[in-house]
Amino acid sequence: MSAWAETETEPLAELRARRRREVAGPRGPVSFFWGDFVTEVDQHVDGAPGRWSPRDAGLPGLLVRAGVEEGIRIGGAVVEGEAILHADEADGPTVAEFPDGAEGIIFTYDGSKYALQVWNQASPWAQRFHDIAAFDEDPTWIVRATVTPAEPGRTVSIIHHRDPVPVDVPVVATLQFERDGVTHQLVATAAGPSRDRLLVHFRDTTSGNESYGAGRSLWIDVHDVLDGSGETVLDFNRAALLPCSFSTAWNCPIPPEENTLTIPVRAGERHAVDRDGVPLL
């Protein structure tokens, strides 16, 4: 179960304890040091030794050139000269080990360009991270929402922190709920490796002060929304921070304009914090 997936039956205290463990783990968001798409020959990637290049003829994976003194290991062997880091385990080794304890793995959106991601549990953010500050549990923030399936072809425009070009993302459903007699609306998009979960990424009036500025997310099982009942439950106590609240290496999406709430949602996670309770970012 990933750090961003949970079930409604998991007690909130257990969820928060698990989240903290996973955030601090070897593939937790505080361990993400940097990632760059490798598009040039002999390219340098921050946090990684060696020189990295795309493979010939658009083959998957990346080529690395390094000397023994740089200490890169792929498949248990020290790289001397050239080696391939694969994108798929079926093709060969997919993890490069670096002498400072960091690891490099490959990421691709579409199989046409490949990025080297560098993960390091000794990253500056991993060393500072202590806990996830959260609002106290509030049962009034468990609300029933009316579900309206989206019209075919409807999308929302999403931009990312380091990429101002909007990306059109399909909308699955619109969710309406009431708070203090006022109706509020959110849009849900498909997410997860098999598109079996819905993502509701939102901002509210706590964003940027009482909670992380780029907003928070609710994850919902797609069957809970599209089961034909016309309703679902939104438990804002389970609102989760995005990876970019844990490390500046992440290029997180900004919530769509449609998901900006005009009320404070004092429920769910607030900030990643150090031992003094100071937000990391």
C-alpha positions in Angstrom: 0.0 0.0 0.0 1.6 3.3 -1.0 1.8 6.5 1.1 -0.9 8.0 -1.0 -3.4 5.2 -0.8 -5.5 4.2 2.2 -8.9 2.7 2.9 -11.8 4.2 4.8 -11.7 1.4 7.3 -8.1 2.1 8.4 -8.3 4.0 11.7 -7.0 7.6 11.3 -4.3 7.2 14.0 -2.9 4.1 12.2 -3.0 5.9 8.8 -1.1 8.8 10.2 1.6 6.5 11.8 1.9 4.6 8.5 2.2 7.8 6.5 5.0 9.0 8.7 6.9 5.7 8.3 6.5 5.6 4.5 7.3 9.3 4.0 10.7 8.7 5.8 11.3 5.4 3.9 13.9 4.8 1.1 11.3 5.7 -1.6 9.4 8.2 0.6 9.0 11.7 -0.7 11.7 13.3 1.6 14.3 11.0 0.1 13.7 12.3 -3.5 16.8 14.4 -4.1 16.4 15.4 -7.7 15.3 14.2 -11.2 16.3 15.3 -14.7 15.2 14.2 -18.1 18.4 13.0 -19.9 18.2 14.4 -23.4 21.9 15.2 -24.1 25.0 13.1 -24.5 27.2 13.0 -21.3 24.7 15.0 -19.3 25.3 15.7 -15.5 22.4 15.0 -13.1 22.5 16.6 -9.7 23.2 14.1 -6.9 24.5 11.4 -9.3 28.1 10.7 -10.4 28.9 9.8 -13.9 27.7 11.2 -17.3 24.3 10.1 -18.5 23.1 9.8 -22.1 20.0 8.7 -23.9 20.4 5.3 -25.6 20.8 5.0 -29.3 17.7 4.8 -31.5 15.3 5.7 -28.7 15.9 2.4 -26.8 14.5 2.4 -23.3 16.7 3.2 -20.4 19.9 5.3 -20.1 23.6 4.9 -20.8 26.1 6.0 -18.1 29.8 6.6 -18.6 32.0 6.5 -15.5 35.3 5.5 -14.1 35.9 3.0 -11.3 36.8 5.9 -9.0 33.2 7.3 -9.2 31.9 4.2 -7.5 28.7 3.6 -9.5 27.3 0.0 -9.1 24.7 -1.4 -11.5 23.6 -5.0 -11.0 26.3 -5.4 -8.3 29.1 -4.5 -10.7 31.2 -1.4 -10.5 30.8 0.7 -13.7 34.1 1.0 -15.6 33.5 2.6 -19.0 29.9 2.3 -20.1 26.8 0.6 -18.6 23.1 0.6 -19.2 20.5 1.4 -16.6 17.2 -0.2 -17.7 13.7 1.1 -17.2 12.1 -2.3 -16.8 13.3 -5.2 -14.7 12.6 -7.6 -17.6 15.4 -5.9 -19.5 18.1 -5.8 -16.9 19.2 -3.9 -13.7 17.0 -0.9 -12.9 18.9 0.6 -9.9 22.2 2.4 -9.9 23.9 2.5 -6.5 26.1 5.6 -5.7 28.9 5.7 -3.1 27.1 8.3 -0.9 24.2 5.8 -0.4 22.0 7.4 -3.0 20.2 5.4 -5.7 19.3 6.2 -9.3 16.3 4.9 -11.0 14.6 5.7 -14.3 11.3 7.5 -14.8 9.3 8.1 -18.0 5.9 9.5 -18.8 5.4 8.0 -22.2 8.4 5.9 -23.1 9.9 8.5 -25.4 12.1 10.5 -22.9 13.7 9.1 -19.8 14.6 10.8 -16.6 17.1 9.8 -13.9 15.6 10.1 -10.5 18.0 10.3 -7.5 16.8 9.1 -4.1 18.9 9.6 -1.0 17.8 8.9 2.6 20.5 11.4 3.6 18.9 14.2 1.6 18.6 17.6 3.3 14.8 17.1 3.7 15.2 13.6 5.0 17.6 14.8 7.7 15.2 17.5 8.8 12.0 15.6 8.6 10.4 14.6 11.9 6.7 14.4 11.5 3.5 15.4 9.6 1.6 18.1 11.5 -2.1 17.6 11.2 -5.3 19.2 12.4 -7.1 17.4 15.2 -9.7 14.9 14.0 -13.0 16.6 13.4 -16.1 14.4 12.7 -17.9 17.3 11.2 -15.5 17.2 8.3 -16.9 13.7 7.3 -19.4 14.9 4.7 -21.8 13.3 2.3 -21.3 14.5 -1.3 -23.6 14.3 -4.3 -21.9 12.7 -7.3 -22.5 13.9 -10.8 -20.6 11.9 -13.5 -18.8 14.2 -15.9 -19.9 14.8 -19.4 -17.7 12.9 -21.9 -14.7 14.9 -22.9 -14.7 17.3 -20.0 -11.2 18.2 -18.7 -9.6 20.5 -16.3 -6.3 22.4 -16.9 -3.4 21.5 -14.6 -0.1 23.3 -14.4 3.0 22.2 -12.4 5.3 24.3 -10.3 8.2 24.2 -12.8 6.1 23.9 -15.9 3.6 26.6 -16.7 2.2 24.8 -19.8 -1.2 23.5 -18.8 -2.1 19.8 -19.2 -5.7 18.9 -19.8 -6.8 16.1 -17.4 -10.1 14.2 -17.9 -12.7 14.8 -15.2 -14.5 11.8 -13.9 -17.1 13.4 -11.6 -18.2 16.5 -9.9 -18.8 16.3 -6.1 -21.1 18.7 -4.2 -21.3 19.0 -0.4 -22.7 21.4 2.1 -20.9 23.2 4.9 -22.8 25.6 7.2 -25.7 25.8 4.7 -23.5 26.7 1.7 -23.0 24.3 -1.2 -19.4 23.7 -2.4 -18.2 21.9 -5.5 -15.0 19.9 -6.3 -14.0 17.9 -9.4 -12.4 14.5 -9.3 -9.9 13.1 -11.8 -8.7 9.5 -12.3 -5.4 8.5 -10.7 -3.5 5.4 -9.6 -1.6 2.9 -11.7 -4.8 1.3 -12.9 -7.0 4.4 -12.8 -8.9 2.8 -9.9 -8.8 5.7 -7.6 -10.1 9.3 -7.9 -8.0 12.3 -6.9 -9.6 15.4 -5.5 -6.8 18.0 -5.3 -7.9 21.1 -3.6 -6.9 24.4 -1.9 -8.8 26.2 0.8 -8.3 29.3 2.9 -5.8 27.6 5.2 -3.5 26.9 2.2 -0.3 28.9 2.4 -0.6 29.7 6.1 -2.2 27.0 8.3 -1.5 24.3 5.7 0.9 23.8 2.8 0.3 26.3 0.0 0.0 23.9 -2.9 -3.0 22.3 -1.4 -3.9 18.8 -0.3 -5.6 15.7 -1.8 -8.3 13.3 -1.1 -8.2 9.8 -2.6 -11.4 7.9 -3.2 -12.0 4.4 -4.5 -13.6 4.9 -7.9 -16.3 2.3 -7.1 -17.4 4.4 -4.1 -18.2 7.3 -6.5 -19.5 5.5 -9.6 -21.6 2.8 -7.9 -24.9 4.4 -9.0 -26.0 5.6 -5.6 -25.4 9.2 -6.5 -23.5 9.9 -3.3 -20.2 9.3 -1.6 -18.4 10.3 1.6 -15.6 12.8 1.7 -13.5 12.5 4.9 -11.4 15.6 5.0 -9.6 14.3 8.1 -7.8 12.1 5.6 -6.7 14.9 3.3 -3.0 14.3 2.5 -0.1 16.5 1.6 1.4 16.2 -1.9 5.1 15.1 -2.3 6.2 18.6 -3.0 5.5 19.5 0.6 8.3 17.2 1.6 11.1 18.0 -0.9 11.8 20.8 -3.5 12.8 18.1 -6.0 9.2 17.3 -6.7 7.4 19.1 -9.5 3.9 19.0 -8.1 0.6 20.0 -9.8 -1.3 23.0 -8.7 -5.0 22.4 -7.9 -7.3 23.4 -10.7 -9.2 26.6 -10.3 -12.4 24.6 -10.0 -11.1 23.1 -6.7 -10.4 26.3 -4.8 -12.7 26.3 -1.7 -13.6 29.6 -0.2 -13.7 28.2 3.3 -11.1 26.9 5.8 -10.8 23.1 5.9 -9.2 22.6 9.3 -8.9 18.8 8.9 -6.3 16.5 7.5 -2.5 17.0 7.2 -1.0 20.5 7.4 2.8 20.5 7.0 5.9 18.3 7.0 7.8 19.6 10.0 11.2 19.3 11.8 11.8 18.5 15.4 10.9 22.1 16.4 7.6 21.9 14.5 8.9 24.2 11.8 7.5 23.4 8.3 10.2 22.0 5.9 8.8 24.0 3.0 
